[in-house]
Amino acid sequence: MKAVYIHIPFCSNICTYCDFCKMYYNKKHVTKYLEELEKEIKNNYNGETIETIYIGGGTPSSLDLEELEYLLKITEYFKTSSNLEFTVECNIENCSYEKLELLKKYNVNRLSFGVQTFNPNFLKVLGRKHNKEETFNIIKFAKELGFDNINIDLMYAFNGQTIDDLKKDLDLFLKLNINHISTYSLIIEPNTVLGINNYENIDEDLDYEMYRLIENTLKEHGYKHYETSNFAKEGYVSKHNLTYWNNLEYYGFGLGASGYINGIRYNNTRSLNNYLKGNYVLDKHELSKQEKMEEEMFLGLRKLDGVNKKDFKNKYGIDIKDAFDIDPEIKKGLLIDDGNNIYIPEKYQYISNQVLIKFIGE
């Protein structure tokens, strides 16, 4: 176990598209929650040297300075490697110079900002409260404090968005001059504000055109497309997220968190009352060898490099081609076998789910 995910469910504002475990910030709940989080970690962490910590949400930056410091002190319980990647998610509207200083003090060295878009109309659709000036200022502050490993999220495929709208967003994203960009086509989930209000998806052809525009533009500006939705400058891929895509085990702590330990995937409760009573885990599932192999392919093929054949054989004692009948996909060009790796060619990443579905319940 080399990775830790910690979930902070509190938000000062609920976004219209979000279906993650979240709730409005309530000061009386936060301290109790952090105390219980500390107990969960102390009772379940087994002393391994941790290489990546990722605090997500919800909105970790919705905590006030005192609460945020308490959270960061809890993370000092982990034994960490000298090259630790320590990420904290932040929202522009509730981040501040003082909070960034505090993160720096506690050795956070990677930030992830939910920028999404600079278009005020689409920000309103998402229920986001920040603006362009605030975004540029907070990232300027972060850089001044020495943060160079920064991710920003780019969302696209809004109803009514044009290619020109997206080009304007991309121009501004590039002006921020950061080293990692995660891209997301807006997905309408059933139990979100957008889902309840029957917000409509855009035409698939336009969605694809936007995906290719993002891909080509970012590559032209020195970003490597290394995972279906992620682009990074040299040396700035997300080590923590590679834990997931490489199908490695990790701790998940906090309300609604998921983890993968000793071949068992588990999901924590989304009930704050249950969590505060110490009833952390909602369900567990021990994976069979077949399920592990399926997940190895399903997750690994999201990477542009794909799945290494030798690593697969060492892990499971069987060749990929003996475990799965992938010759039809290779003949169609949907999968490539270059001798070392099996991967989905970049031009088919947009429709990768058509390939990945093969590895679900094979």
C-alpha positions as CSV (number, residue, x, y, z in Angstrom):
1,M,0.0,0.0,0.0
2,K,1.7,3.2,-1.2
3,A,-1.3,5.5,-1.7
4,V,-3.9,7.2,0.5
5,Y,-7.1,8.9,-0.5
6,I,-8.9,11.1,2.1
7,H,-12.4,12.4,1.4
8,I,-13.7,15.7,2.8
9,P,-17.4,15.9,2.0
10,F,-18.0,19.5,3.0
11,C,-18.8,22.2,0.4
12,S,-19.6,25.9,0.8
13,N,-21.6,25.6,-2.5
14,I,-23.1,22.5,-4.1
15,C,-22.3,22.2,-7.9
16,T,-25.2,21.3,-10.1
17,Y,-23.4,18.4,-11.8
18,C,-21.8,16.7,-8.8
19,D,-22.8,13.3,-7.7
20,F,-19.9,12.7,-5.3
21,C,-20.5,12.3,-1.5
22,K,-20.9,15.9,-0.4
23,M,-22.9,18.1,2.0
24,Y,-23.1,21.8,2.8
25,Y,-20.4,23.0,5.2
26,N,-21.6,23.1,8.8
27,K,-19.0,24.1,11.4
28,K,-20.5,21.9,14.1
29,H,-20.1,18.8,12.0
30,V,-16.6,19.5,10.7
31,T,-14.7,19.0,14.0
32,K,-16.6,15.8,14.8
33,Y,-15.9,14.6,11.3
34,L,-12.2,15.3,11.5
35,E,-12.0,13.6,14.9
36,E,-13.7,10.5,13.5
37,L,-11.4,10.6,10.4
38,E,-8.4,10.6,12.7
39,K,-9.7,7.5,14.5
40,E,-10.4,5.7,11.2
41,I,-6.9,6.3,10.0
42,K,-5.2,5.4,13.3
43,N,-7.3,2.2,13.5
44,N,-6.7,1.0,9.9
45,Y,-3.3,2.4,8.6
46,N,-0.7,-0.3,9.0
47,G,2.5,1.8,8.9
48,E,3.5,1.4,5.2
49,T,5.6,4.0,3.6
50,I,3.2,6.2,1.6
51,E,4.2,7.7,-1.7
52,T,1.0,9.6,-2.6
53,I,-1.7,11.3,-0.5
54,Y,-4.7,12.8,-2.2
55,I,-7.3,14.9,-0.3
56,G,-10.4,15.3,-2.4
57,G,-14.1,16.0,-1.9
58,G,-16.4,17.7,-1.6
59,T,-14.2,20.7,-1.2
60,P,-11.2,20.4,1.2
61,S,-10.6,24.2,0.8
62,S,-14.0,24.9,2.3
63,L,-12.5,24.2,5.7
64,D,-11.4,27.3,7.7
65,L,-7.7,27.7,8.6
66,E,-8.0,25.9,12.0
67,E,-9.9,23.0,10.6
68,L,-7.6,22.7,7.6
69,E,-4.6,22.6,9.9
70,Y,-6.2,19.9,12.0
71,L,-6.7,17.9,8.8
72,L,-3.1,18.4,7.7
73,K,-1.8,17.4,11.2
74,I,-3.8,14.1,10.9
75,T,-1.8,13.3,7.7
76,E,1.4,13.5,9.7
77,Y,0.4,10.1,11.1
78,F,1.5,8.5,7.9
79,K,5.1,7.4,7.3
80,T,5.9,9.0,4.0
81,S,8.6,8.6,1.4
82,S,11.1,11.4,0.6
83,N,9.5,11.9,-2.8
84,L,5.9,12.1,-1.6
85,E,3.3,13.5,-4.0
86,F,0.7,15.3,-1.7
87,T,-2.3,16.6,-3.6
88,V,-5.2,18.8,-2.2
89,E,-8.2,19.7,-4.2
90,C,-9.2,23.4,-4.0
91,N,-12.0,25.5,-5.3
92,I,-11.2,29.0,-6.5
93,E,-13.9,30.7,-4.5
94,N,-12.9,29.5,-1.0
95,C,-9.1,29.2,-1.4
96,S,-6.9,32.0,-0.1
97,Y,-3.3,33.0,0.2
98,E,-3.4,32.0,3.9
99,K,-4.8,28.6,3.1
100,L,-2.1,28.0,0.4
101,E,0.6,29.1,2.9
102,L,-0.8,26.5,5.4
103,L,-0.8,23.8,2.7
104,K,2.8,24.6,1.9
105,K,3.8,24.5,5.6
106,Y,2.5,20.9,5.8
107,N,4.4,19.7,2.7
108,V,1.5,19.7,0.2
109,N,3.2,19.9,-3.1
110,R,0.4,19.4,-5.7
111,L,-2.8,21.4,-6.0
112,S,-5.8,20.6,-8.1
113,F,-8.2,23.5,-8.9
114,G,-11.8,23.0,-10.1
115,V,-11.7,25.8,-12.7
116,Q,-14.0,24.1,-15.3
117,T,-14.6,27.1,-17.5
118,F,-14.1,30.8,-17.7
119,N,-17.4,31.4,-19.5
120,P,-19.7,33.2,-16.9
121,N,-22.8,31.6,-18.5
122,F,-21.5,28.1,-18.2
123,L,-20.1,28.7,-14.7
124,K,-23.7,29.7,-13.7
125,V,-25.0,26.4,-15.2
126,L,-22.5,24.5,-13.0
127,G,-23.4,26.5,-9.9
128,R,-19.8,27.8,-9.6
129,K,-19.2,31.2,-7.9
130,H,-15.7,32.2,-9.1
131,N,-14.6,34.4,-12.0
132,K,-11.7,34.8,-14.3
133,E,-9.8,37.4,-12.2
134,E,-10.1,35.3,-9.0
135,T,-8.8,32.2,-10.9
136,F,-5.7,34.0,-12.3
137,N,-5.0,35.6,-8.9
138,I,-5.2,32.4,-6.8
139,I,-3.0,30.5,-9.3
140,K,-0.5,33.4,-9.2
141,F,-0.5,33.2,-5.4
142,A,0.1,29.5,-5.6
143,K,3.1,29.9,-7.9
144,E,4.5,32.7,-5.8
145,L,4.5,30.3,-2.8
146,G,6.5,27.7,-4.9
147,F,3.7,25.4,-6.1
148,D,4.7,24.3,-9.6
149,N,2.8,21.0,-9.7
150,I,-0.7,22.3,-10.3
151,N,-3.7,20.7,-12.1
152,I,-6.7,22.5,-13.3
153,D,-10.0,20.8,-14.5
154,L,-11.4,21.8,-17.8
155,M,-15.1,20.9,-18.5
156,Y,-16.7,21.1,-21.9
157,A,-19.8,20.0,-23.8
158,F,-22.3,22.4,-22.3
159,N,-25.6,22.8,-23.9
160,G,-25.2,25.8,-26.2
161,Q,-21.4,25.8,-26.2
162,T,-19.7,26.4,-29.5
163,I,-16.3,25.5,-30.8
164,D,-15.3,29.1,-30.5
165,D,-16.5,29.2,-26.9
166,L,-14.2,26.2,-26.2
167,K,-11.3,27.8,-28.0
168,K,-11.6,30.9,-25.8
169,D,-11.5,28.7,-22.7
170,L,-8.5,26.8,-24.0
171,D,-6.6,30.1,-24.7
172,L,-7.2,31.2,-21.1
173,F,-6.3,27.8,-19.7
174,L,-3.0,27.9,-21.6
175,K,-2.3,31.4,-20.3
176,L,-2.4,30.1,-16.7
177,N,0.8,28.1,-17.8
178,I,0.3,25.1,-15.4
179,N,1.7,21.6,-15.9
180,H,-1.4,19.3,-15.7
181,I,-4.9,19.6,-17.2
182,S,-7.8,17.1,-16.6
183,T,-10.6,17.3,-19.1
184,Y,-14.2,16.3,-18.6
185,S,-17.2,16.2,-21.0
186,L,-20.2,17.3,-18.9
187,I,-22.1,14.1,-17.9
188,I,-25.6,14.5,-16.6
189,E,-26.0,12.2,-13.5
190,P,-29.6,11.4,-12.4
191,N,-29.5,12.7,-8.9
192,T,-27.9,16.0,-9.6
193,V,-29.5,19.4,-10.1
194,L,-28.9,19.2,-13.8
195,G,-30.3,15.7,-13.9
196,I,-33.4,16.6,-12.0
197,N,-33.9,19.6,-14.3
198,N,-33.5,17.4,-17.4
199,Y,-30.5,19.4,-18.7
200,E,-29.8,18.0,-22.2
201,N,-26.5,16.7,-23.5
202,I,-25.0,18.1,-26.6
203,D,-24.8,16.3,-30.0
204,E,-22.3,13.5,-29.9
205,D,-20.6,14.7,-33.1
206,L,-20.0,18.1,-31.5
207,D,-18.8,16.4,-28.3
208,Y,-16.2,14.5,-30.4
209,E,-15.1,17.6,-32.2
210,M,-14.5,19.3,-28.9
211,Y,-12.6,16.4,-27.5
212,R,-10.3,16.4,-30.6
213,L,-9.8,20.1,-30.4
214,I,-8.7,19.8,-26.7
215,E,-6.4,16.9,-27.5
216,N,-4.7,18.6,-30.5
217,T,-4.4,22.0,-28.8
218,L,-2.9,20.7,-25.6
219,K,-0.5,18.5,-27.5
220,E,0.6,21.5,-29.6
221,H,1.5,23.3,-26.4
222,G,3.7,20.6,-24.9
223,Y,1.2,18.5,-23.0
224,K,1.4,14.7,-23.2
225,H,-1.9,12.9,-23.5
226,Y,-1.2,10.1,-21.1
227,E,-4.7,9.0,-20.0
228,T,-8.1,9.3,-21.6
229,S,-8.9,12.5,-19.9
230,N,-5.5,13.7,-18.6
231,F,-2.7,15.8,-20.1
232,A,0.6,16.7,-18.5
233,K,3.9,18.4,-19.2
234,E,7.0,16.3,-18.9
235,G,7.5,15.0,-15.3
236,Y,4.0,16.1,-14.1
237,V,1.8,13.0,-14.6
238,S,-0.4,12.4,-11.5
239,K,1.3,9.6,-9.6
240,H,-1.7,9.2,-7.3
241,N,-4.1,8.6,-10.2
242,L,-1.7,6.2,-11.8
243,T,-2.2,4.1,-8.7
244,Y,-5.8,3.6,-9.8
245,W,-5.1,3.1,-13.5
246,N,-2.3,0.6,-12.7
247,N,-4.8,-1.3,-10.6
248,L,-2.7,-1.0,-7.4
249,E,-4.0,-1.1,-3.9
250,Y,-4.7,2.0,-1.8
251,Y,-6.3,3.2,1.4
252,G,-9.6,5.2,1.2
253,F,-10.5,7.1,4.3
254,G,-13.5,9.3,5.0
255,L,-17.2,9.5,4.2
256,G,-18.0,7.9,0.9
257,A,-14.4,7.0,0.2
258,S,-13.4,3.8,-1.6
259,G,-10.3,1.7,-1.1
260,Y,-8.6,-1.5,-2.3
261,I,-6.7,-3.5,0.3
262,N,-5.5,-7.2,0.2
263,G,-7.6,-7.9,-2.9
264,I,-10.8,-6.4,-1.3
265,R,-12.5,-3.4,-2.7
266,Y,-14.6,-1.5,-0.1
267,N,-16.9,1.5,0.0
268,N,-17.4,3.7,3.0
269,T,-20.8,4.8,4.2
270,R,-22.3,8.0,2.8
271,S,-24.3,8.5,6.1
272,L,-22.6,11.1,8.3
273,N,-24.5,9.7,11.3
274,N,-23.2,6.2,10.7
275,Y,-19.7,7.5,10.1
276,L,-19.6,9.5,13.3
277,K,-20.6,6.3,15.2
278,G,-17.5,4.6,13.8
279,N,-19.5,2.5,11.3
280,Y,-17.1,3.4,8.4
281,V,-17.4,0.6,5.8
282,L,-20.7,0.2,3.9
283,D,-19.7,-2.8,1.8
284,K,-16.8,-5.0,0.8
285,H,-16.1,-7.3,-2.2
286,E,-13.2,-9.7,-2.4
287,L,-12.1,-9.9,-6.0
288,S,-11.5,-13.2,-7.8
289,K,-8.4,-13.6,-10.0
290,Q,-10.7,-13.2,-13.0
291,E,-12.1,-9.9,-11.7
292,K,-8.6,-8.6,-10.9
293,M,-7.5,-9.4,-14.5
294,E,-10.6,-7.7,-15.9
295,E,-9.9,-4.6,-13.8
296,E,-6.2,-4.6,-14.9
297,M,-7.4,-4.3,-18.5
298,F,-10.4,-2.0,-17.9
299,L,-8.3,0.5,-15.9
300,G,-4.9,0.0,-17.6
301,L,-6.3,0.6,-21.1
302,R,-7.3,4.2,-20.1
303,K,-3.6,4.9,-20.2
304,L,-2.2,5.8,-23.6
305,D,0.6,3.4,-22.9
306,G,-1.9,0.6,-22.1
307,V,-1.1,-2.6,-20.2
308,N,2.4,-4.1,-20.1
309,K,2.3,-7.7,-21.2
310,K,5.2,-8.8,-19.0
311,D,3.8,-7.1,-15.9
312,F,0.4,-8.8,-16.5
313,K,2.1,-12.2,-16.9
314,N,4.2,-11.7,-13.7
315,K,1.1,-10.6,-11.8
316,Y,-1.4,-13.2,-12.9
317,G,0.7,-16.1,-14.3
318,I,-1.0,-16.0,-17.7
319,D,-0.5,-14.1,-21.0
320,I,-3.1,-11.4,-21.7
321,K,-4.0,-13.1,-25.0
322,D,-4.7,-16.4,-23.1
323,A,-6.8,-14.6,-20.5
324,F,-8.8,-12.6,-23.1
325,D,-9.8,-13.1,-26.7
326,I,-8.5,-9.7,-28.0
327,D,-7.5,-10.8,-31.5
328,P,-10.8,-9.4,-33.0
329,E,-10.1,-6.0,-31.5
330,I,-6.5,-6.1,-32.7
331,K,-7.6,-7.0,-36.3
332,K,-10.0,-4.1,-36.2
333,G,-7.2,-1.7,-35.0
334,L,-9.1,-0.9,-31.8
335,L,-6.2,-2.5,-29.9
336,I,-2.5,-2.4,-30.7
337,D,0.0,-5.1,-29.6
338,D,3.5,-3.5,-30.0
339,G,5.2,-6.5,-28.5
340,N,5.6,-5.0,-25.1
341,N,2.2,-3.3,-24.4
342,I,-1.4,-3.7,-25.4
343,Y,-3.1,-0.3,-25.8
344,I,-5.9,1.6,-27.4
345,P,-4.5,3.9,-30.2
346,E,-5.0,7.6,-29.4
347,K,-7.5,8.1,-32.3
348,Y,-9.8,5.6,-30.6
349,Q,-9.5,6.9,-27.1
350,Y,-12.8,8.8,-27.4
351,I,-14.7,5.6,-28.0
352,S,-12.5,3.6,-25.6
353,N,-15.6,2.4,-23.7
354,Q,-16.5,0.3,-26.7
355,V,-13.3,-1.6,-26.1
356,L,-13.3,-1.5,-22.3
357,I,-16.8,-3.1,-22.1
358,K,-15.2,-6.3,-23.3
359,F,-13.4,-6.7,-20.0
360,I,-16.5,-6.3,-17.7
361,G,-17.7,-9.7,-16.6
362,E,-15.9,-11.5,-19.4
